[in-house]
Amino acid sequence: MTDLLGQGAAWLEGMRHRHMTRPVVYQRGAQSVTIQATIGRTVFEVASAQGVVTQVERRDFLVRAQDLVLGGTIVLPAPGDRIRETRGGKVHVYEVMGAGNEKHFRPSDPDGLTLRIHTAEVAEESGI
């Protein structure tokens, strides 16, 4: 029997990657790779030690897991990695991080073909 839902999900993922992405540079230490990413956001609720709940917004980068290759090996996102996105003539630098009890990334589909990486902006540089 044909998996129509799986085929449909694969088709949608192909369309997202083809028509809704822009190039970003993923960095871990001295290693980097240019990959295509769809930009998103996630709002988390984080409770302080005093019980105060605040909302924290993270810029998300949706990438194909197979494209995240550093040193010849497919890797998973790690806290402290950086993503560099050029927009408006400036390079925005984001650090991979979660919020509160939320992890720094999660699969965006049942098979983990696409990863949603949570980040926060840590720097802005002049463009080239």
Secondary structure as UniProt FT lines:
FT   HELIX           4..19
FT   STRAND          22..28
FT   TURN            29..30
FT   STRAND          31..47
FT   TURN            49..50
FT   STRAND          53..64
FT   HELIX           65..67
FT   STRAND          69..70
FT   TURN            71..72
FT   STRAND          73..74
FT   TURN            79..80
FT   STRAND          82..87
FT   TURN            88..89
FT   STRAND          90..96
FT   TURN            100..101
FT   STRAND          105..107
FT   TURN            110..111
FT   STRAND          114..126
//
